[in-house]
Amino acid sequence: MKMEADKLKSMTVAGTAMKVVVLGIGRGVSEDELTNISSAPVSKNVIRVQDFSSLSNVTEQLRNVSCIGQ
């Protein structure tokens, strides 16, 4: 998984580097795996929620971090 994420992060689209944002849902998700997959800064590009019903709580955060130029 990390190799694929590293390959994706090294790509560009129209001169803009790809950014990998990860969403961990539930307690069983490995923090190390999320960190290894996401682009830096991890504090912005790793988002965690307790369960699927909590997704509505991070909608704005996902929108902000996933838009180009953020």
PDB file of N, H, CA, C and O in Angstrom:
ATOM      1  N   MET A   1       0.823  -1.194   0.000  1.00  0.00           N
ATOM      2  CA  MET A   1       0.000   0.000   0.000  1.00  0.00           C
ATOM      3  C   MET A   1       0.866   1.255   0.000  1.00  0.00           C
ATOM      4  O   MET A   1       0.576   2.205  -0.727  1.00  0.00           O
ATOM      5  N   LYS A   2       1.933   1.268   0.814  1.00  0.00           N
ATOM      6  H   LYS A   2       2.168   0.496   1.405  1.00  0.00           H
ATOM      7  CA  LYS A   2       2.788   2.449   0.882  1.00  0.00           C
ATOM      8  C   LYS A   2       3.456   2.727  -0.456  1.00  0.00           C
ATOM      9  O   LYS A   2       3.607   3.887  -0.840  1.00  0.00           O
ATOM     10  N   MET A   3       3.861   1.672  -1.180  1.00  0.00           N
ATOM     11  H   MET A   3       3.739   0.730  -0.869  1.00  0.00           H
ATOM     12  CA  MET A   3       4.511   1.879  -2.474  1.00  0.00           C
ATOM     13  C   MET A   3       3.567   2.575  -3.443  1.00  0.00           C
ATOM     14  O   MET A   3       3.980   3.477  -4.172  1.00  0.00           O
ATOM     15  N   GLU A   4       2.311   2.166  -3.456  1.00  0.00           N
ATOM     16  H   GLU A   4       1.976   1.433  -2.864  1.00  0.00           H
ATOM     17  CA  GLU A   4       1.332   2.796  -4.331  1.00  0.00           C
ATOM     18  C   GLU A   4       1.114   4.249  -3.935  1.00  0.00           C
ATOM     19  O   GLU A   4       1.005   5.122  -4.796  1.00  0.00           O
ATOM     20  N   ALA A   5       1.051   4.509  -2.629  1.00  0.00           N
ATOM     21  H   ALA A   5       1.139   3.799  -1.930  1.00  0.00           H
ATOM     22  CA  ALA A   5       0.867   5.877  -2.155  1.00  0.00           C
ATOM     23  C   ALA A   5       2.066   6.738  -2.514  1.00  0.00           C
ATOM     24  O   ALA A   5       1.897   7.882  -2.935  1.00  0.00           O
ATOM     25  N   ASP A   6       3.285   6.205  -2.355  1.00  0.00           N
ATOM     26  H   ASP A   6       3.422   5.275  -2.013  1.00  0.00           H
ATOM     27  CA  ASP A   6       4.481   6.962  -2.716  1.00  0.00           C
ATOM     28  C   ASP A   6       4.500   7.267  -4.207  1.00  0.00           C
ATOM     29  O   ASP A   6       4.885   8.364  -4.612  1.00  0.00           O
ATOM     30  N   LYS A   7       4.089   6.311  -5.021  1.00  0.00           N
ATOM     31  H   LYS A   7       3.776   5.420  -4.692  1.00  0.00           H
ATOM     32  CA  LYS A   7       4.031   6.521  -6.463  1.00  0.00           C
ATOM     33  C   LYS A   7       3.024   7.621  -6.804  1.00  0.00           C
ATOM     34  O   LYS A   7       3.298   8.486  -7.636  1.00  0.00           O
ATOM     35  N   LEU A   8       1.866   7.582  -6.161  1.00  0.00           N
ATOM     36  H   LEU A   8       1.643   6.879  -5.486  1.00  0.00           H
ATOM     37  CA  LEU A   8       0.846   8.593  -6.388  1.00  0.00           C
ATOM     38  C   LEU A   8       1.332   9.971  -5.966  1.00  0.00           C
ATOM     39  O   LEU A   8       1.112  10.953  -6.674  1.00  0.00           O
ATOM     40  N   LYS A   9       1.992  10.048  -4.814  1.00  0.00           N
ATOM     41  H   LYS A   9       2.171   9.250  -4.238  1.00  0.00           H
ATOM     42  CA  LYS A   9       2.484  11.336  -4.311  1.00  0.00           C
ATOM     43  C   LYS A   9       3.570  11.927  -5.205  1.00  0.00           C
ATOM     44  O   LYS A   9       3.780  13.140  -5.200  1.00  0.00           O
ATOM     45  N   SER A  10       4.264  11.081  -5.976  1.00  0.00           N
ATOM     46  H   SER A  10       4.094  10.095  -5.980  1.00  0.00           H
ATOM     47  CA  SER A  10       5.321  11.585  -6.848  1.00  0.00           C
ATOM     48  C   SER A  10       4.779  12.066  -8.189  1.00  0.00           C
ATOM     49  O   SER A  10       5.523  12.645  -8.981  1.00  0.00           O
ATOM     50  N   MET A  11       3.501  11.837  -8.454  1.00  0.00           N
ATOM     51  H   MET A  11       2.897  11.367  -7.811  1.00  0.00           H
ATOM     52  CA  MET A  11       2.899  12.239  -9.726  1.00  0.00           C
ATOM     53  C   MET A  11       2.468  13.704  -9.686  1.00  0.00           C
ATOM     54  O   MET A  11       2.270  14.289  -8.621  1.00  0.00           O
ATOM     55  N   THR A  12       2.330  14.272 -10.874  1.00  0.00           N
ATOM     56  H   THR A  12       2.491  13.797 -11.739  1.00  0.00           H
ATOM     57  CA  THR A  12       1.801  15.625 -10.991  1.00  0.00           C
ATOM     58  C   THR A  12       0.688  15.648 -12.022  1.00  0.00           C
ATOM     59  O   THR A  12       0.653  14.832 -12.943  1.00  0.00           O
ATOM     60  N   VAL A  13      -0.212  16.588 -11.852  1.00  0.00           N
ATOM     61  H   VAL A  13      -0.184  17.251 -11.104  1.00  0.00           H
ATOM     62  CA  VAL A  13      -1.281  16.827 -12.810  1.00  0.00           C
ATOM     63  C   VAL A  13      -1.236  18.309 -13.135  1.00  0.00           C
ATOM     64  O   VAL A  13      -1.406  19.154 -12.256  1.00  0.00           O
ATOM     65  N   ALA A  14      -1.007  18.614 -14.393  1.00  0.00           N
ATOM     66  H   ALA A  14      -0.868  17.928 -15.107  1.00  0.00           H
ATOM     67  CA  ALA A  14      -0.891  20.003 -14.839  1.00  0.00           C
ATOM     68  C   ALA A  14       0.121  20.773 -13.994  1.00  0.00           C
ATOM     69  O   ALA A  14      -0.087  21.942 -13.671  1.00  0.00           O
ATOM     70  N   GLY A  15       1.229  20.099 -13.638  1.00  0.00           N
ATOM     71  H   GLY A  15       1.398  19.149 -13.901  1.00  0.00           H
ATOM     72  CA  GLY A  15       2.291  20.744 -12.889  1.00  0.00           C
ATOM     73  C   GLY A  15       2.065  20.826 -11.392  1.00  0.00           C
ATOM     74  O   GLY A  15       2.892  21.383 -10.669  1.00  0.00           O
ATOM     75  N   THR A  16       0.959  20.280 -10.921  1.00  0.00           N
ATOM     76  H   THR A  16       0.287  19.828 -11.508  1.00  0.00           H
ATOM     77  CA  THR A  16       0.655  20.310  -9.493  1.00  0.00           C
ATOM     78  C   THR A  16       0.855  18.929  -8.904  1.00  0.00           C
ATOM     79  O   THR A  16       0.328  17.943  -9.419  1.00  0.00           O
ATOM     80  N   ALA A  17       1.623  18.858  -7.818  1.00  0.00           N
ATOM     81  H   ALA A  17       2.051  19.659  -7.400  1.00  0.00           H
ATOM     82  CA  ALA A  17       1.888  17.570  -7.167  1.00  0.00           C
ATOM     83  C   ALA A  17       0.604  16.990  -6.599  1.00  0.00           C
ATOM     84  O   ALA A  17      -0.262  17.715  -6.109  1.00  0.00           O
ATOM     85  N   MET A  18       0.497  15.661  -6.675  1.00  0.00           N
ATOM     86  H   MET A  18       1.201  15.072  -7.073  1.00  0.00           H
ATOM     87  CA  MET A  18      -0.654  14.968  -6.108  1.00  0.00           C
ATOM     88  C   MET A  18      -0.564  15.033  -4.591  1.00  0.00           C
ATOM     89  O   MET A  18       0.525  14.992  -4.019  1.00  0.00           O
ATOM     90  N   LYS A  19      -1.717  15.134  -3.949  1.00  0.00           N
ATOM     91  H   LYS A  19      -2.602  15.167  -4.413  1.00  0.00           H
ATOM     92  CA  LYS A  19      -1.792  15.130  -2.496  1.00  0.00           C
ATOM     93  C   LYS A  19      -2.676  13.968  -2.083  1.00  0.00           C
ATOM     94  O   LYS A  19      -3.773  13.800  -2.616  1.00  0.00           O
ATOM     95  N   VAL A  20      -2.206  13.164  -1.136  1.00  0.00           N
ATOM     96  H   VAL A  20      -1.315  13.300  -0.703  1.00  0.00           H
ATOM     97  CA  VAL A  20      -2.969  12.018  -0.670  1.00  0.00           C
ATOM     98  C   VAL A  20      -3.549  12.353   0.701  1.00  0.00           C
ATOM     99  O   VAL A  20      -2.827  12.556   1.677  1.00  0.00           O
ATOM    100  N   VAL A  21      -4.871  12.403   0.738  1.00  0.00           N
ATOM    101  H   VAL A  21      -5.458  12.238  -0.055  1.00  0.00           H
ATOM    102  CA  VAL A  21      -5.608  12.640   1.974  1.00  0.00           C
ATOM    103  C   VAL A  21      -6.232  11.310   2.370  1.00  0.00           C
ATOM    104  O   VAL A  21      -6.868  10.656   1.544  1.00  0.00           O
ATOM    105  N   VAL A  22      -6.061  10.906   3.615  1.00  0.00           N
ATOM    106  H   VAL A  22      -5.545  11.438   4.286  1.00  0.00           H
ATOM    107  CA  VAL A  22      -6.623   9.627   4.049  1.00  0.00           C
ATOM    108  C   VAL A  22      -7.659   9.843   5.138  1.00  0.00           C
ATOM    109  O   VAL A  22      -7.558  10.754   5.960  1.00  0.00           O
ATOM    110  N   LEU A  23      -8.649   8.978   5.114  1.00  0.00           N
ATOM    111  H   LEU A  23      -8.730   8.238   4.446  1.00  0.00           H
ATOM    112  CA  LEU A  23      -9.730   9.022   6.084  1.00  0.00           C
ATOM    113  C   LEU A  23      -9.790   7.676   6.781  1.00  0.00           C
ATOM    114  O   LEU A  23     -10.067   6.655   6.152  1.00  0.00           O
ATOM    115  N   GLY A  24      -9.532   7.674   8.069  1.00  0.00           N
ATOM    116  H   GLY A  24      -9.307   8.503   8.580  1.00  0.00           H
ATOM    117  CA  GLY A  24      -9.603   6.453   8.868  1.00  0.00           C
ATOM    118  C   GLY A  24     -10.930   6.409   9.594  1.00  0.00           C
ATOM    119  O   GLY A  24     -11.300   7.359  10.285  1.00  0.00           O
ATOM    120  N   ILE A  25     -11.644   5.313   9.439  1.00  0.00           N
ATOM    121  H   ILE A  25     -11.344   4.542   8.878  1.00  0.00           H
ATOM    122  CA  ILE A  25     -12.954   5.182  10.078  1.00  0.00           C
ATOM    123  C   ILE A  25     -12.910   4.003  11.047  1.00  0.00           C
ATOM    124  O   ILE A  25     -12.647   2.869  10.649  1.00  0.00           O
ATOM    125  N   GLY A  26     -13.167   4.282  12.308  1.00  0.00           N
ATOM    126  H   GLY A  26     -13.381   5.204  12.631  1.00  0.00           H
ATOM    127  CA  GLY A  26     -13.207   3.237  13.320  1.00  0.00           C
ATOM    128  C   GLY A  26     -11.916   3.118  14.101  1.00  0.00           C
ATOM    129  O   GLY A  26     -10.933   3.803  13.818  1.00  0.00           O
ATOM    130  N   ARG A  27     -11.932   2.235  15.091  1.00  0.00           N
ATOM    131  H   ARG A  27     -12.730   1.678  15.321  1.00  0.00           H
ATOM    132  CA  ARG A  27     -10.786   2.053  15.976  1.00  0.00           C
ATOM    133  C   ARG A  27      -9.740   1.107  15.410  1.00  0.00           C
ATOM    134  O   ARG A  27      -8.586   1.142  15.837  1.00  0.00           O
ATOM    135  N   GLY A  28     -10.117   0.262  14.460  1.00  0.00           N
ATOM    136  H   GLY A  28     -11.054   0.233  14.113  1.00  0.00           H
ATOM    137  CA  GLY A  28      -9.209  -0.751  13.959  1.00  0.00           C
ATOM    138  C   GLY A  28      -8.222  -0.279  12.910  1.00  0.00           C
ATOM    139  O   GLY A  28      -7.485  -1.092  12.352  1.00  0.00           O
ATOM    140  N   VAL A  29      -8.189   1.007  12.630  1.00  0.00           N
ATOM    141  H   VAL A  29      -8.788   1.668  13.083  1.00  0.00           H
ATOM    142  CA  VAL A  29      -7.313   1.548  11.601  1.00  0.00           C
ATOM    143  C   VAL A  29      -5.952   1.860  12.208  1.00  0.00           C
ATOM    144  O   VAL A  29      -5.863   2.482  13.267  1.00  0.00           O
ATOM    145  N   SER A  30      -4.901   1.428  11.534  1.00  0.00           N
ATOM    146  H   SER A  30      -4.974   0.923  10.674  1.00  0.00           H
ATOM    147  CA  SER A  30      -3.543   1.650  12.012  1.00  0.00           C
ATOM    148  C   SER A  30      -3.117   3.100  11.776  1.00  0.00           C
ATOM    149  O   SER A  30      -3.136   3.593  10.649  1.00  0.00           O
ATOM    150  N   GLU A  31      -2.736   3.765  12.856  1.00  0.00           N
ATOM    151  H   GLU A  31      -2.721   3.365  13.772  1.00  0.00           H
ATOM    152  CA  GLU A  31      -2.258   5.149  12.755  1.00  0.00           C
ATOM    153  C   GLU A  31      -0.994   5.209  11.904  1.00  0.00           C
ATOM    154  O   GLU A  31      -0.822   6.137  11.114  1.00  0.00           O
ATOM    155  N   ASP A  32      -0.108   4.226  12.060  1.00  0.00           N
ATOM    156  H   ASP A  32      -0.247   3.473  12.702  1.00  0.00           H
ATOM    157  CA  ASP A  32       1.121   4.185  11.261  1.00  0.00           C
ATOM    158  C   ASP A  32       0.800   4.060   9.775  1.00  0.00           C
ATOM    159  O   ASP A  32       1.429   4.714   8.943  1.00  0.00           O
ATOM    160  N   GLU A  33      -0.173   3.225   9.445  1.00  0.00           N
ATOM    161  H   GLU A  33      -0.685   2.694  10.121  1.00  0.00           H
ATOM    162  CA  GLU A  33      -0.530   3.049   8.040  1.00  0.00           C
ATOM    163  C   GLU A  33      -1.103   4.332   7.452  1.00  0.00           C
ATOM    164  O   GLU A  33      -0.758   4.716   6.335  1.00  0.00           O
ATOM    165  N   LEU A  34      -1.975   4.993   8.202  1.00  0.00           N
ATOM    166  H   LEU A  34      -2.256   4.681   9.109  1.00  0.00           H
ATOM    167  CA  LEU A  34      -2.543   6.259   7.722  1.00  0.00           C
ATOM    168  C   LEU A  34      -1.442   7.291   7.493  1.00  0.00           C
ATOM    169  O   LEU A  34      -1.440   7.998   6.486  1.00  0.00           O
ATOM    170  N   THR A  35      -0.509   7.370   8.435  1.00  0.00           N
ATOM    171  H   THR A  35      -0.510   6.796   9.254  1.00  0.00           H
ATOM    172  CA  THR A  35       0.597   8.320   8.351  1.00  0.00           C
ATOM    173  C   THR A  35       1.490   8.018   7.151  1.00  0.00           C
ATOM    174  O   THR A  35       1.913   8.931   6.442  1.00  0.00           O
ATOM    175  N   ASN A  36       1.774   6.737   6.925  1.00  0.00           N
ATOM    176  H   ASN A  36       1.430   5.996   7.501  1.00  0.00           H
ATOM    177  CA  ASN A  36       2.639   6.353   5.810  1.00  0.00           C
ATOM    178  C   ASN A  36       2.003   6.606   4.457  1.00  0.00           C
ATOM    179  O   ASN A  36       2.702   6.899   3.487  1.00  0.00           O
ATOM    180  N   ILE A  37       0.704   6.498   4.383  1.00  0.00           N
ATOM    181  H   ILE A  37       0.136   6.260   5.171  1.00  0.00           H
ATOM    182  CA  ILE A  37      -0.002   6.675   3.110  1.00  0.00           C
ATOM    183  C   ILE A  37      -0.202   8.149   2.776  1.00  0.00           C
ATOM    184  O   ILE A  37      -0.110   8.529   1.609  1.00  0.00           O
ATOM    185  N   SER A  38      -0.471   8.979   3.764  1.00  0.00           N
ATOM    186  H   SER A  38      -0.546   8.670   4.713  1.00  0.00           H
ATOM    187  CA  SER A  38      -0.859  10.371   3.507  1.00  0.00           C
ATOM    188  C   SER A  38       0.318  11.240   3.093  1.00  0.00           C
ATOM    189  O   SER A  38       1.481  10.924   3.344  1.00  0.00           O
ATOM    190  N   SER A  39      -0.026  12.331   2.459  1.00  0.00           N
ATOM    191  H   SER A  39      -0.971  12.588   2.255  1.00  0.00           H
ATOM    192  CA  SER A  39       0.958  13.366   2.146  1.00  0.00           C
ATOM    193  C   SER A  39       1.229  14.188   3.398  1.00  0.00           C
ATOM    194  O   SER A  39       0.427  14.211   4.332  1.00  0.00           O
ATOM    195  N   ALA A  40       2.361  14.853   3.399  1.00  0.00           N
ATOM    196  H   ALA A  40       3.013  14.834   2.641  1.00  0.00           H
ATOM    197  CA  ALA A  40       2.677  15.781   4.487  1.00  0.00           C
ATOM    198  C   ALA A  40       1.937  17.089   4.224  1.00  0.00           C
ATOM    199  O   ALA A  40       1.735  17.439   3.061  1.00  0.00           O
ATOM    200  N   PRO A  41       1.540  17.799   5.220  1.00  0.00           N
ATOM    201  CA  PRO A  41       1.653  17.497   6.630  1.00  0.00           C
ATOM    202  C   PRO A  41       0.554  16.532   7.086  1.00  0.00           C
ATOM    203  O   PRO A  41      -0.618  16.685   6.740  1.00  0.00           O
ATOM    204  N   VAL A  42       0.961  15.555   7.856  1.00  0.00           N
ATOM    205  H   VAL A  42       1.913  15.430   8.137  1.00  0.00           H
ATOM    206  CA  VAL A  42       0.044  14.521   8.345  1.00  0.00           C
ATOM    207  C   VAL A  42      -1.075  15.139   9.172  1.00  0.00           C
ATOM    208  O   VAL A  42      -2.210  14.664   9.133  1.00  0.00           O
ATOM    209  N   SER A  43      -0.769  16.178   9.910  1.00  0.00           N
ATOM    210  H   SER A  43       0.153  16.564   9.942  1.00  0.00           H
ATOM    211  CA  SER A  43      -1.777  16.809  10.771  1.00  0.00           C
ATOM    212  C   SER A  43      -2.973  17.329   9.973  1.00  0.00           C
ATOM    213  O   SER A  43      -4.069  17.450  10.520  1.00  0.00           O
ATOM    214  N   LYS A  44      -2.780  17.634   8.697  1.00  0.00           N
ATOM    215  H   LYS A  44      -1.890  17.535   8.253  1.00  0.00           H
ATOM    216  CA  LYS A  44      -3.876  18.102   7.837  1.00  0.00           C
ATOM    217  C   LYS A  44      -4.451  16.992   6.968  1.00  0.00           C
ATOM    218  O   LYS A  44      -5.643  16.996   6.663  1.00  0.00           O
ATOM    219  N   ASN A  45      -3.615  16.049   6.571  1.00  0.00           N
ATOM    220  H   ASN A  45      -2.646  16.046   6.818  1.00  0.00           H
ATOM    221  CA  ASN A  45      -4.017  15.085   5.552  1.00  0.00           C
ATOM    222  C   ASN A  45      -4.439  13.723   6.079  1.00  0.00           C
ATOM    223  O   ASN A  45      -4.768  12.835   5.292  1.00  0.00           O
ATOM    224  N   VAL A  46      -4.435  13.541   7.392  1.00  0.00           N
ATOM    225  H   VAL A  46      -4.167  14.261   8.032  1.00  0.00           H
ATOM    226  CA  VAL A  46      -4.996  12.341   8.009  1.00  0.00           C
ATOM    227  C   VAL A  46      -6.199  12.787   8.830  1.00  0.00           C
ATOM    228  O   VAL A  46      -6.076  13.600   9.746  1.00  0.00           O
ATOM    229  N   ILE A  47      -7.351  12.247   8.491  1.00  0.00           N
ATOM    230  H   ILE A  47      -7.451  11.587   7.747  1.00  0.00           H
ATOM    231  CA  ILE A  47      -8.586  12.589   9.188  1.00  0.00           C
ATOM    232  C   ILE A  47      -9.156  11.283   9.747  1.00  0.00           C
ATOM    233  O   ILE A  47      -9.238  10.281   9.037  1.00  0.00           O
ATOM    234  N   ARG A  48      -9.543  11.301  11.007  1.00  0.00           N
ATOM    235  H   ARG A  48      -9.476  12.115  11.584  1.00  0.00           H
ATOM    236  CA  ARG A  48     -10.091  10.103  11.662  1.00  0.00           C
ATOM    237  C   ARG A  48     -11.474  10.393  12.209  1.00  0.00           C
ATOM    238  O   ARG A  48     -11.745  11.481  12.719  1.00  0.00           O
ATOM    239  N   VAL A  49     -12.339   9.408  12.096  1.00  0.00           N
ATOM    240  H   VAL A  49     -12.119   8.525  11.682  1.00  0.00           H
ATOM    241  CA  VAL A  49     -13.658   9.466  12.722  1.00  0.00           C
ATOM    242  C   VAL A  49     -13.937   8.122  13.392  1.00  0.00           C
ATOM    243  O   VAL A  49     -13.366   7.097  13.020  1.00  0.00           O
ATOM    244  N   GLN A  50     -14.816   8.145  14.373  1.00  0.00           N
ATOM    245  H   GLN A  50     -15.280   8.977  14.676  1.00  0.00           H
ATOM    246  CA  GLN A  50     -15.123   6.934  15.134  1.00  0.00           C
ATOM    247  C   GLN A  50     -15.936   5.919  14.327  1.00  0.00           C
ATOM    248  O   GLN A  50     -15.731   4.712  14.449  1.00  0.00           O
ATOM    249  N   ASP A  51     -16.867   6.424  13.495  1.00  0.00           N
ATOM    250  H   ASP A  51     -17.033   7.406  13.396  1.00  0.00           H
ATOM    251  CA  ASP A  51     -17.745   5.537  12.738  1.00  0.00           C
ATOM    252  C   ASP A  51     -18.324   6.288  11.544  1.00  0.00           C
ATOM    253  O   ASP A  51     -18.134   7.496  11.404  1.00  0.00           O
ATOM    254  N   PHE A  52     -19.028   5.560  10.692  1.00  0.00           N
ATOM    255  H   PHE A  52     -19.183   4.579  10.805  1.00  0.00           H
ATOM    256  CA  PHE A  52     -19.568   6.167   9.481  1.00  0.00           C
ATOM    257  C   PHE A  52     -20.578   7.274   9.782  1.00  0.00           C
ATOM    258  O   PHE A  52     -20.701   8.227   9.012  1.00  0.00           O
ATOM    259  N   SER A  53     -21.290   7.156  10.878  1.00  0.00           N
ATOM    260  H   SER A  53     -21.190   6.383  11.504  1.00  0.00           H
ATOM    261  CA  SER A  53     -22.262   8.202  11.218  1.00  0.00           C
ATOM    262  C   SER A  53     -21.577   9.516  11.597  1.00  0.00           C
ATOM    263  O   SER A  53     -22.229  10.560  11.638  1.00  0.00           O
ATOM    264  N   SER A  54     -20.269   9.477  11.876  1.00  0.00           N
ATOM    265  H   SER A  54     -19.740   8.629  11.843  1.00  0.00           H
ATOM    266  CA  SER A  54     -19.520  10.685  12.236  1.00  0.00           C
ATOM    267  C   SER A  54     -18.947  11.415  11.022  1.00  0.00           C
ATOM    268  O   SER A  54     -18.345  12.478  11.171  1.00  0.00           O
ATOM    269  N   LEU A  55     -19.124  10.862   9.834  1.00  0.00           N
ATOM    270  H   LEU A  55     -19.614   9.998   9.713  1.00  0.00           H
ATOM    271  CA  LEU A  55     -18.558  11.494   8.635  1.00  0.00           C
ATOM    272  C   LEU A  55     -19.071  12.916   8.425  1.00  0.00           C
ATOM    273  O   LEU A  55     -18.335  13.780   7.948  1.00  0.00           O
ATOM    274  N   SER A  56     -20.311  13.156   8.776  1.00  0.00           N
ATOM    275  H   SER A  56     -20.909  12.454   9.164  1.00  0.00           H
ATOM    276  CA  SER A  56     -20.861  14.499   8.586  1.00  0.00           C
ATOM    277  C   SER A  56     -20.110  15.541   9.416  1.00  0.00           C
ATOM    278  O   SER A  56     -20.157  16.731   9.104  1.00  0.00           O
ATOM    279  N   ASN A  57     -19.421  15.102  10.464  1.00  0.00           N
ATOM    280  H   ASN A  57     -19.383  14.136  10.717  1.00  0.00           H
ATOM    281  CA  ASN A  57     -18.671  16.032  11.317  1.00  0.00           C
ATOM    282  C   ASN A  57     -17.373  16.513  10.665  1.00  0.00           C
ATOM    283  O   ASN A  57     -16.797  17.509  11.105  1.00  0.00           O
ATOM    284  N   VAL A  58     -16.911  15.830   9.635  1.00  0.00           N
ATOM    285  H   VAL A  58     -17.378  15.022   9.277  1.00  0.00           H
ATOM    286  CA  VAL A  58     -15.641  16.206   9.008  1.00  0.00           C
ATOM    287  C   VAL A  58     -15.804  16.630   7.550  1.00  0.00           C
ATOM    288  O   VAL A  58     -14.815  16.754   6.827  1.00  0.00           O
ATOM    289  N   THR A  59     -17.019  16.850   7.124  1.00  0.00           N
ATOM    290  H   THR A  59     -17.822  16.749   7.711  1.00  0.00           H
ATOM    291  CA  THR A  59     -17.281  17.223   5.735  1.00  0.00           C
ATOM    292  C   THR A  59     -16.526  18.480   5.323  1.00  0.00           C
ATOM    293  O   THR A  59     -15.882  18.507   4.275  1.00  0.00           O
ATOM    294  N   GLU A  60     -16.604  19.502   6.135  1.00  0.00           N
ATOM    295  H   GLU A  60     -17.127  19.480   6.987  1.00  0.00           H
ATOM    296  CA  GLU A  60     -15.928  20.766   5.822  1.00  0.00           C
ATOM    297  C   GLU A  60     -14.410  20.592   5.823  1.00  0.00           C
ATOM    298  O   GLU A  60     -13.723  21.127   4.953  1.00  0.00           O
ATOM    299  N   GLN A  61     -13.892  19.858   6.781  1.00  0.00           N
ATOM    300  H   GLN A  61     -14.450  19.423   7.488  1.00  0.00           H
ATOM    301  CA  GLN A  61     -12.452  19.586   6.854  1.00  0.00           C
ATOM    302  C   GLN A  61     -11.989  18.839   5.601  1.00  0.00           C
ATOM    303  O   GLN A  61     -10.955  19.179   5.026  1.00  0.00           O
ATOM    304  N   LEU A  62     -12.740  17.834   5.181  1.00  0.00           N
ATOM    305  H   LEU A  62     -13.580  17.558   5.648  1.00  0.00           H
ATOM    306  CA  LEU A  62     -12.402  17.099   3.955  1.00  0.00           C
ATOM    307  C   LEU A  62     -12.424  18.009   2.745  1.00  0.00           C
ATOM    308  O   LEU A  62     -11.541  17.930   1.892  1.00  0.00           O
ATOM    309  N   ARG A  63     -13.416  18.865   2.661  1.00  0.00           N
ATOM    310  H   ARG A  63     -14.134  18.930   3.354  1.00  0.00           H
ATOM    311  CA  ARG A  63     -13.527  19.793   1.534  1.00  0.00           C
ATOM    312  C   ARG A  63     -12.330  20.743   1.504  1.00  0.00           C
ATOM    313  O   ARG A  63     -11.753  20.990   0.445  1.00  0.00           O
ATOM    314  N   ASN A  64     -11.968  21.266   2.656  1.00  0.00           N
ATOM    315  H   ASN A  64     -12.437  21.065   3.516  1.00  0.00           H
ATOM    316  CA  ASN A  64     -10.852  22.226   2.710  1.00  0.00           C
ATOM    317  C   ASN A  64      -9.519  21.590   2.361  1.00  0.00           C
ATOM    318  O   ASN A  64      -8.730  22.183   1.625  1.00  0.00           O
ATOM    319  N   VAL A  65      -9.252  20.401   2.871  1.00  0.00           N
ATOM    320  H   VAL A  65      -9.893  19.919   3.469  1.00  0.00           H
ATOM    321  CA  VAL A  65      -7.954  19.779   2.662  1.00  0.00           C
ATOM    322  C   VAL A  65      -7.825  19.171   1.277  1.00  0.00           C
ATOM    323  O   VAL A  65      -6.710  19.023   0.777  1.00  0.00           O
ATOM    324  N   SER A  66      -8.924  18.819   0.653  1.00  0.00           N
ATOM    325  H   SER A  66      -9.829  18.940   1.059  1.00  0.00           H
ATOM    326  CA  SER A  66      -8.846  18.140  -0.647  1.00  0.00           C
ATOM    327  C   SER A  66      -8.855  19.102  -1.835  1.00  0.00           C
ATOM    328  O   SER A  66      -8.597  18.676  -2.961  1.00  0.00           O
ATOM    329  N   CYS A  67      -9.136  20.353  -1.621  1.00  0.00           N
ATOM    330  H   CYS A  67      -9.346  20.699  -0.706  1.00  0.00           H
ATOM    331  CA  CYS A  67      -9.172  21.318  -2.723  1.00  0.00           C
ATOM    332  C   CYS A  67      -7.750  21.750  -3.081  1.00  0.00           C
ATOM    333  O   CYS A  67      -6.905  21.914  -2.201  1.00  0.00           O
ATOM    334  N   ILE A  68      -7.494  21.930  -4.364  1.00  0.00           N
ATOM    335  H   ILE A  68      -8.180  21.797  -5.079  1.00  0.00           H
ATOM    336  CA  ILE A  68      -6.179  22.365  -4.842  1.00  0.00           C
ATOM    337  C   ILE A  68      -5.863  23.733  -4.252  1.00  0.00           C
ATOM    338  O   ILE A  68      -6.717  24.617  -4.188  1.00  0.00           O
ATOM    339  N   GLY A  69      -4.623  23.882  -3.826  1.00  0.00           N
ATOM    340  H   GLY A  69      -3.929  23.164  -3.877  1.00  0.00           H
ATOM    341  CA  GLY A  69      -4.179  25.158  -3.273  1.00  0.00           C
ATOM    342  C   GLY A  69      -4.331  25.246  -1.770  1.00  0.00           C
ATOM    343  O   GLY A  69      -3.982  26.264  -1.173  1.00  0.00           O
ATOM    344  N   GLN A  70      -4.842  24.207  -1.151  1.00  0.00           N
ATOM    345  H   GLN A  70      -5.126  23.380  -1.636  1.00  0.00           H
ATOM    346  CA  GLN A  70      -5.028  24.222   0.301  1.00  0.00           C
ATOM    347  C   GLN A  70      -3.816  23.649   0.980  1.00  0.00           C
ATOM    348  O   GLN A  70      -3.774  23.572   2.208  1.00  0.00           O
TER     349      GLN A  70
END
